[in-house]
Every structure is written in C-alpha cells, then in structure tokens.
Amino acid sequence: MIKLHKGRTKMIWLPWTIGQTVTEGGLVALSSGQLIPTVAGGTPEIASVIGVIRHAVTSASDEYTTQGNVEVQVPIELNVEWIIDVDTTHALVLSDIGSYFDLSSESGYTNDTVDAGETNEDQFQCVGFISATKGIFVINMGIGADTETDAGA
C-alpha cells in the first residue's frame, strides 16, 4: 500500500473505467478521461499517473459495472513523500537512497509495490530507508515527469 509520509495532497473524485480493478493505495492514471490502474511495464506512461486511489475497486464494487467516481489522493506540491512497500524479490538497502525504481511486476504484487531490482521506468525515487521491504519514495508523476535516465542523472 502507498501511504502519505510528508507533503501536501488533496482528495479529488474522478471517473473510474468500468471493468477495471485496483487495490486500495495503488497508483492510478488517466486514460481517455477516466482512471485506470497503473501497471508495471510502462502502460500507462509516467506522465499519465495522477495519484493514489483511496479505496479498492473489485468485481463486487459498483464502479466495476456502472460508471462512477472514485476518490484519489493527488500531490499539490513537488517531492511529496510516500511510504511504499518493496517486493521481497529484491531487498531495499540503505545505499538505494537516491536511486530510481519501477512498479513491481513480480507475481503476487500489484500496483502499490516497488521493485528495487528494476530501473527501466523509474516511477519511484528512494529518499528514505525504513527496512528491506519498506521505504520512503517520491513518485515520478504528472506532466513533465521523466525517467531518471532521460533527466540526465
């Protein structure tokens, strides 16, 4: 789960794409004016990521079958910090602070977990170490978001 650590955010309500599921505290993005879950593999693009969904959407949710709005927590300033779980495939270490990582594509993980072994999409920059399976990250999102490699770092 992705939880706010430090920084200013606000809650907004946006339309959910029918037929999509997402876990509470997962990253969501805009696609054709509606929200979809962000998944590992670069779809949707980093610039489409808008925030963190506050409630899960399951096949039993009204939003799964009927158009409805869902609550999303969006940053309203730069460098908002989030506490995020790291998958157990690649342990986070203290020297990872400053490094960029991807969403986990490992089996059993969803759109709310960092993969500390992948650096292709650079959705997260580690800014604090809590444990091997939890860290503090800035999410690379919104218009102007770029990958660490493209940013010249």
Stockholm file with secondary structure:
# STOCKHOLM 1.0

chainA/1-153         MIKLHKGRTKMIWLPWTIGQTVTEGGLVALSSGQLIPTVAGGTPEIASVIGVIRHAVTSASDEYTTQGNVEVQVPIELNVEWIIDVDTTHALVLSDIGSYFDLSSESGYTNDTVDAGETNEDQFQCVGFISATKGIFVINMGIGADTETDAGA
#=GR chainA/1-153 SS CEEEEESCEEEEEEEBCTTCCBCTTCEEEEETTEEEECCTTSCSCGGGEEEEESSCBCTTSHHHHSCCEEEEEEESSTTCEEEEEECTTSCCCGGGTTCEEEECCSTTCCTTEEETTCCSSCCEEEEEEEETTEEEEEECCSTTCCCTTTTTC
#=GC SS_cons         CEEEEESCEEEEEEEBCTTCCBCTTCEEEEETTEEEECCTTSCSCGGGEEEEESSCBCTTSHHHHSCCEEEEEEESSTTCEEEEEECTTSCCCGGGTTCEEEECCSTTCCTTEEETTCCSSCCEEEEEEEETTEEEEEECCSTTCCCTTTTTC
//
